[in-house]
């Protein structure tokens, strides 16, 4: 399978939406739906994806987001045909957030985002995988940071990817551009787990059921502290631990905590369980 396909032009692509979404039991599944160019991150797709993510985050009934793709690939990375057109002086077809804004929207989202890969990811597509909180991949999916092989560097995606992957594997795959397997991606920390394809949906549902059993406010606060913990420099750890003590006390005194304790005593599910 080609890693990028510059032969598919904007005019040849479908004129309908490139991203679609559906919500069920508190989870919005957002699907990249541009299989003709392997869900490349064109301006239109980025704009639609950002809009769908924002809508899910603003919807009080949504507990979490699943990001997946249509067709044989999850995401092929940058739309190189569009990049070439922009370098030639043509403006993008629609206003759209750049890659930094898109990755930040996922990493800083107030609700968990799960990447459920349907197939291979390349270059910027791996940035989406790394930006997500949890990533489940079929064991036949493959990955590659192809930037060095087309004369560029994986600069933007290095931020989310370096936060996930172990240093030695990160250096190898960034510097060589070689393809690696889902099992290797899991070993390197890029994906949470690699499973047989027929286990992809059940394994993802198990994660989502965990979110459905969690108190929404506690879920959001826990995602936030996960991001903060990794960024605390050594000299600020004591102060951060003190702040975490205040946060813990606040949540222990909350209505959600009272409901959780009552549900435990009464041997029932808390009111927020979907």
N, C-alpha and C positions, 0 to 999 in steps of 0.2 A: 504494500500500500504506500502511495506517495505521501511524503510528509507535508508537503504544501502543493497546491495546484494553482498556478498563476493563469492557467488557460481558461478558467471559469470566470468570466467577466460579470460585472454588476448587471449588465443588460440581460445576460443569459440566465440569471438567477430568478427564482420565483418572486412574484410581486406581492405575495401575501405576507403575513407576519413571519418573522424569522425566530420568534420566541413565543411560546405558548405556556399557559399555566392552568392548573386545576387545583382546587383545595378540597381536602377530605379529612375529616376527623382532626382538625387543627393543624394540618400540615399542607403547605402549598408546594406542589411539585412544579418546578420551572424547567421547561425543556428547550434546549437549543435546537431549533428546527430549520436548519439550513444544510441538509445532508449533501446537496449538490457540490458544495465546497468544503465538506467535512466540518461544518459548523465553525468555520473560520471567524475570527473576531473582527468582522467588518464594522464600519461605523453604524450601520443600521442595526446590526445584531447587538452591539454594545449599548446603543441607545435603548433598545427594547428590553434588554436584560436589566439595565439599570432601573428602568421604569417598573418592571415586574418585581424586582427586589424591593424597591421603595414601597410599592403597594402592599407587599406581604408584610413588611416591617411596620406599616401604619395600621394594619388590620388587627384589631384586638382579639379576633377569633383565631388568629394564626399563631401557633406555638413554635413552629420551626419551618425551615425551607429545605427542600431537596433539589439539587441541581443535577440535571442529567442531559443526555443528548439523543437526538433522533438519528437513525441511520447507523452505518457501521463504525463511526468514529465519535468519540466524545467531543474533542475540539482539536483542530489542526494548528492552532496558534494564530498569528497575525495573518490578515488577508493580504498576501504579498502583491496581488494585482492592484488592490486599492492603494497600498503603500507606494507602489511604483507610479501610479497616477498622481498621487499627492506630490511626489518628488518632482514630477513633471509640471507642477503648477496647477493641477486640477484640485479644487476644493473637495472635501468629503461630501457625499450625497446628502447627508443630514448632520445637524449638530449632534455630537456624541461625546460622552465622557472618554477620556483617555484611559489607557491601561492602568496607570497609577490610581485614578479615581475608582475604577471598577474593582480592582483588588482591595482597595481600602474599604469600599462599601461592603464587601463580604467579610473581611477581617474584623471590621469595627461594627458590624451589624449587632443590634441588641438581642437578636434571637439566633439560635444555632443554625448553621448551614451545613448540610451533608452533601457531599459530592458522591453521586451514584454513577460510576462510570459505565457506559454501555460499550466502550471500545477504546481504542488507542487515544493517547493524549500526546501532543507535541508542543514544545516551546511554550508560548503564552498560554496554551491550553493547560499546561501543567501548573501555571500560575493560579488558575482557577481552583485546581485540585488542592494546592498548598494553602490557598487562602481560606478554604472551607475548614470548619472545625473538625469534621470527621470525613474520611474518604473510604468508600467501599468499592473495590475493583474486581471485575471478573478475572480469573487467573490467566485468561488468554489475552488480556489487554497488554499493550506495550507502551513504552515511554521513551522519549529522547529529547534532549536539549539540542536542537539542530542549529542553533544560532552560529556557532563557530564554523560550521560547514557551509554557511552562506555568507560568511564574511562580516558578521555582526557579533555582538556580545549579549548575553542574557542579563542585562543590567536591571531592568525593572522587576522581572520575576525573581531576581536574586533575593529580594527582601522577604516575600512570603516563603520561598523555597528554602532559604537558609534557616528560617525559623523551624523548619520541619526535619530536614535531612541531616544525617550525621556528616561530620566534616569530610571524612575520607571518601565516602561515596559521592558527596556533593562535588568535590574536586575532580574525581574521576569522570563523572558524567557531564559536568559542565565543560571540562577541558577536551574531552574526546568527541562529544556529540554522539556517542554510540547508543544503540538501542538497548534497553534493558526491560526485564520482565516485571509483571505485577508482583511476583514473589520477591524479586530484588527491591522493588519499590517499597514493599512492606518492611523488608529487613532494614532498609535505609531510613525509614521513618516518613517517607513521602506519603504513603497511604496507610490508613489504619489497619486494613486487612484485605487480603486477596482470597477470594472464595471461588468455588466452582460456579460456573455461570447459572446453573439451576438453583444455586443458593443465594444469588445476588438479591433478589427481592425479599426472601425470608430474613436474611441477615440485616438488610436495611430496615425492614419492618421492626425487627427486634430493637434497633437503636431508636426508631421513632416512638415505639411504645414506651421506651424509657422517658422520652420527652413528655409524652402524654400523661405519664404518671407523676410528673414533676410540677411543682407550683410555678406558674409563669414568672412571677417576680423573682423568685429564688433562682430560676433557670437563667434569667437575664443577668442577674447580679453575679452568678457563678461564671458565666461566660466572660463577663468583664474582668473579674479578678484573675482568670486564667491568662488573659492578655497582659495584665499589669504585672503579674508575678515574674514573667519571663524577662521583663524590661527593667527590673529594679537593680540598680548598681549596688555593689557590696556596701558602700558607705551609707546607703539609704535604707538598708534592710530593717534596722531597728525601728525607724520611724514608720516604715511600711507595715511592719508587724503590729505596731500600735494602732495604725489606721484600720487594719484588718480586725483587730479586737473590737473597735468601735462598730465596724460594719456587722460583725457577728452578733454583738449585743443588740443592735437595731433589728436584725432579722429574728432573733430569738424572742423579741418583744412584739413582733408583728402579729396581725390577725391570722396570717397564713400559718405561722408557727403554732398558734393556739388551735387552729383547725387541724393541723397535722397531729398534734398531741391528742386531741379529742378523738380523731379517727383511729389512732393507735389503741387508745383505751377501749373504744367501742367496737374494735375489730371490724371496721368498715373502711371503704376507700374515702380519701379526702374529696372534698367537693369539686376540686379542679380536675380530677381524673377524667379523661375523655374515653 
